[in-house]
Amino acid sequence: MRKKIIAGNWKMNKTPSEAVALINELKPLVANDEVDVVFCVPAISIVPAMEAAKGSNINIGAENMYFEESGAYTGEIAPNMLTDVGVKYVIIGHSERREYFAETDETVNKKVLKAFEHGITPIICCGESLTQRQQGVTIDFIRQQIKIAFLNVTAEQAATAVIAYEPIWAIGTGMTATSDQAEEVCAAIRACIAEIYDEATAAAIRIQYGGSMNAGNAAELLAKPDIDGGLVGGASLKPDFGKIVNYNK
């Protein structure tokens, strides 16, 4: 039985002091040992967030990471910088990174390999645009993203990964894929992993749905057999995030 994983993607929100205040507010609201809870916060807030989360069930993750160990990469964050402060999760390939910062399937793959090399669990994002969905190429497009992201990743590594399916047309728009639409794609992702590796790896990997998951629709989405959690944007910055984490209570 795969353990659910609910991750908040804070994006470019909250100063370090605001992050600490929010974590202190959310700590009692997200207490649920049946769910892995991750807050992926801006880089400048990782260290204070780690301190604030001590003694709770909250894991602190990063929103991005570079694929080199060190060097002349101004503004980037190396994997060992994250592990040195205890980061265990990193979001890789979010659609906003692809759209605004020119990330490609190939750079996503490099980051995924580097994360595994350092023992960091990648939350690997994939998702289609509204045009791609309307033209009926959603599954083909996402299979391509998955196959390239997992290039040269071992089955043992893949089994520990998290994949986040986020239809781009549902991110920050208030639009949400129906639970059946989300399940269809998540099931296709699991089938793709089975093709690349085997059924055991596909059964082990956790697949999240992202794209306007909220307190009102979380239980329905998380009841689907191939949806193992959520990558939550705006709702992760509010007390209602506790209702998503505690969808089963």
C-alpha positions as CSV (number, residue, x, y, z in Angstrom):
1,M,0.0,0.0,0.0
2,R,1.5,3.3,-1.1
3,K,1.6,6.0,1.6
4,K,-0.1,9.2,0.4
5,I,2.2,12.3,0.0
6,I,0.8,15.8,0.2
7,A,3.3,18.5,-0.8
8,G,2.9,22.2,-0.7
9,N,4.6,24.2,-3.5
10,W,4.9,27.7,-2.0
11,K,6.4,29.1,-5.2
12,M,7.7,32.7,-4.8
13,N,5.6,33.5,-1.7
14,K,6.4,34.2,2.0
15,T,9.5,35.9,3.5
16,P,11.6,33.8,5.9
17,S,9.8,35.2,8.9
18,E,6.4,34.8,7.3
19,A,7.4,31.2,6.5
20,V,8.1,30.5,10.1
21,A,4.8,32.0,11.2
22,L,2.9,29.9,8.6
23,I,4.6,26.7,9.6
24,N,3.8,27.3,13.3
25,E,0.2,28.0,12.3
26,L,0.0,24.8,10.2
27,K,1.9,22.4,12.4
28,P,-1.2,21.3,14.4
29,L,-3.4,21.3,11.4
30,V,-1.3,19.0,9.2
31,A,-0.6,16.4,11.9
32,N,-1.4,13.0,10.2
33,D,1.1,10.2,10.5
34,E,-0.7,8.3,7.7
35,V,0.4,10.9,5.2
36,D,3.9,12.2,4.2
37,V,3.7,16.0,4.4
38,V,6.2,18.2,2.6
39,F,6.5,22.0,2.4
40,C,8.6,23.0,-0.6
41,V,9.6,26.6,0.2
42,P,11.7,29.3,-1.5
43,A,15.5,28.7,-1.1
44,I,16.0,31.6,1.3
45,S,13.4,30.1,3.7
46,I,14.7,26.5,3.8
47,V,16.9,26.9,6.9
48,P,14.4,28.8,9.1
49,A,11.6,26.5,7.8
50,M,13.7,23.5,8.9
51,E,14.0,24.9,12.4
52,A,10.3,25.8,12.6
53,A,9.3,22.3,11.5
54,K,11.4,20.4,14.1
55,G,9.5,18.0,16.2
56,S,6.6,17.9,13.7
57,N,5.6,15.6,10.8
58,I,6.5,18.3,8.3
59,N,9.4,17.6,5.8
60,I,10.9,20.7,4.2
61,G,11.7,20.4,0.5
62,A,13.2,22.7,-2.2
63,E,11.5,24.1,-5.3
64,N,14.4,23.7,-7.6
65,M,18.0,22.4,-7.8
66,Y,20.8,22.6,-10.3
67,F,22.5,19.5,-11.9
68,E,26.1,20.5,-11.1
69,E,28.0,20.0,-7.9
70,S,29.5,23.5,-7.8
71,G,30.9,26.2,-10.1
72,A,30.2,29.4,-11.8
73,Y,26.4,29.1,-11.9
74,T,25.3,32.4,-10.3
75,G,22.0,32.1,-8.5
76,E,21.8,28.3,-8.6
77,I,21.6,25.8,-5.7
78,A,23.8,22.7,-5.6
79,P,22.4,19.4,-4.3
80,N,24.9,19.2,-1.5
81,M,23.7,22.6,-0.3
82,L,20.3,21.1,0.1
83,T,21.4,17.9,1.8
84,D,23.7,19.8,4.2
85,V,20.6,21.3,5.8
86,G,18.6,18.2,5.7
87,V,16.4,18.6,2.6
88,K,15.0,15.3,1.4
89,Y,12.7,16.4,-1.4
90,V,13.0,18.7,-4.4
91,I,10.5,19.7,-7.1
92,I,11.9,19.2,-10.6
93,G,10.5,20.3,-13.9
94,H,7.5,22.3,-12.7
95,S,5.7,23.8,-15.7
96,E,6.5,27.3,-14.5
97,R,10.2,26.4,-14.6
98,R,9.8,25.1,-18.1
99,E,7.8,28.1,-19.3
100,Y,9.6,31.0,-17.6
101,F,13.1,29.6,-17.2
102,A,13.5,27.5,-20.4
103,E,13.9,24.1,-18.6
104,T,13.7,21.2,-21.0
105,D,13.0,17.5,-20.7
106,E,16.8,17.0,-20.9
107,T,17.7,19.4,-18.1
108,V,14.9,17.8,-16.0
109,N,16.6,14.4,-16.6
110,K,20.0,15.8,-15.5
111,K,18.4,17.2,-12.3
112,V,16.6,13.9,-11.6
113,L,19.9,11.9,-11.9
114,K,21.7,14.4,-9.7
115,A,19.0,14.3,-7.0
116,F,19.2,10.5,-6.8
117,E,22.9,10.7,-6.7
118,H,22.6,12.8,-3.5
119,G,19.8,10.8,-1.9
120,I,17.2,13.5,-2.5
121,T,13.7,12.4,-3.6
122,P,12.7,14.2,-6.8
123,I,9.1,15.3,-7.3
124,I,9.1,15.1,-11.1
125,C,6.4,17.3,-12.7
126,C,4.7,16.6,-16.0
127,G,1.5,18.0,-17.6
128,E,-0.1,19.2,-20.8
129,S,-1.4,22.5,-22.0
130,L,-5.0,23.2,-22.8
131,T,-4.2,23.0,-26.5
132,Q,-2.6,19.6,-26.1
133,R,-5.6,18.3,-24.2
134,Q,-8.0,19.7,-26.8
135,Q,-6.0,18.1,-29.6
136,G,-6.1,14.7,-27.9
137,V,-2.3,14.3,-27.4
138,T,-2.2,14.5,-23.6
139,I,-1.1,10.9,-23.0
140,D,1.5,10.9,-25.8
141,F,3.0,14.2,-24.6
142,I,3.2,13.0,-20.9
143,R,4.7,9.7,-21.9
144,Q,7.5,11.6,-23.6
145,Q,8.1,13.7,-20.6
146,I,8.2,10.6,-18.3
147,K,10.4,8.6,-20.6
148,I,13.0,11.3,-20.9
149,A,12.9,12.3,-17.2
150,F,13.7,8.7,-16.2
151,L,16.5,8.1,-18.8
152,N,19.4,6.2,-17.1
153,V,17.4,6.1,-13.8
154,T,17.6,2.6,-12.2
155,A,14.4,0.7,-11.3
156,E,15.5,0.9,-7.6
157,Q,15.8,4.6,-7.8
158,A,12.6,5.0,-9.8
159,A,10.6,3.1,-7.2
160,T,11.4,5.9,-4.6
161,A,10.5,8.8,-6.9
162,V,7.4,10.9,-6.8
163,I,5.7,12.0,-10.1
164,A,3.4,15.0,-10.0
165,Y,0.8,15.2,-12.8
166,E,-0.2,18.8,-13.2
167,P,-2.3,19.8,-16.2
168,I,-0.9,23.2,-17.0
169,W,-4.4,24.5,-17.7
170,A,-5.4,23.8,-14.1
171,I,-2.5,25.5,-12.3
172,G,-3.6,28.6,-10.5
173,T,-6.7,29.0,-12.7
174,G,-9.2,27.5,-10.3
175,M,-10.0,24.9,-13.1
176,T,-9.5,21.3,-12.0
177,A,-9.4,18.1,-13.9
178,T,-12.2,15.9,-12.9
179,S,-11.2,13.0,-10.7
180,D,-11.8,10.7,-13.7
181,Q,-9.6,12.8,-16.0
182,A,-6.8,12.9,-13.3
183,E,-7.0,9.2,-12.7
184,E,-6.9,8.4,-16.5
185,V,-3.5,10.3,-16.8
186,C,-2.1,9.0,-13.5
187,A,-2.9,5.4,-14.6
188,A,-1.2,6.1,-17.9
189,I,1.9,7.3,-16.1
190,R,2.0,4.2,-14.0
191,A,1.6,2.1,-17.1
192,C,4.5,4.0,-18.7
193,I,6.7,3.3,-15.7
194,A,5.8,-0.4,-16.0
195,E,6.9,-0.4,-19.6
196,I,10.2,1.3,-18.8
197,Y,10.9,-1.0,-15.8
198,D,8.4,-3.6,-14.5
199,E,5.1,-3.9,-12.7
200,A,6.8,-3.9,-9.2
201,T,8.4,-0.5,-9.9
202,A,5.2,0.9,-11.2
203,A,3.3,-0.4,-8.2
204,A,5.8,1.3,-5.8
205,I,6.1,4.7,-7.4
206,R,3.9,7.5,-6.0
207,I,1.9,9.7,-8.4
208,Q,0.5,13.0,-7.2
209,Y,-2.2,15.1,-8.8
210,G,-1.6,18.9,-8.9
211,G,-3.6,21.7,-10.3
212,S,-6.0,23.4,-8.0
213,M,-6.4,20.6,-5.5
214,N,-8.3,22.0,-2.5
215,A,-10.1,21.0,0.6
216,G,-13.3,20.5,-1.4
217,N,-12.0,18.0,-4.0
218,A,-9.0,16.3,-2.2
219,A,-11.0,13.3,-0.9
220,E,-12.5,12.5,-4.3
221,L,-9.2,12.8,-6.1
222,L,-7.3,10.8,-3.5
223,A,-9.8,8.0,-3.5
224,K,-8.7,7.1,-7.1
225,P,-6.5,4.0,-7.2
226,D,-3.6,5.7,-9.1
227,I,-3.5,9.1,-7.3
228,D,-1.2,8.9,-4.3
229,G,-1.2,12.5,-3.2
230,G,-1.2,16.1,-4.2
231,L,1.2,18.8,-5.2
232,V,-0.7,21.8,-3.9
233,G,0.0,25.4,-4.8
234,G,-2.0,28.3,-3.4
235,A,-4.0,26.2,-1.0
236,S,-0.8,25.2,0.8
237,L,-0.4,28.7,2.0
238,K,-3.7,28.7,3.9
239,P,-5.1,26.9,7.0
240,D,-7.3,24.8,4.6
241,F,-4.1,22.9,3.7
242,G,-4.8,20.9,6.9
243,K,-8.1,19.7,5.5
244,I,-6.3,18.4,2.4
245,V,-3.7,16.6,4.5
246,N,-6.5,15.2,6.7
247,Y,-8.7,14.2,3.8
248,N,-9.2,10.8,5.3
249,K,-10.5,12.0,8.7
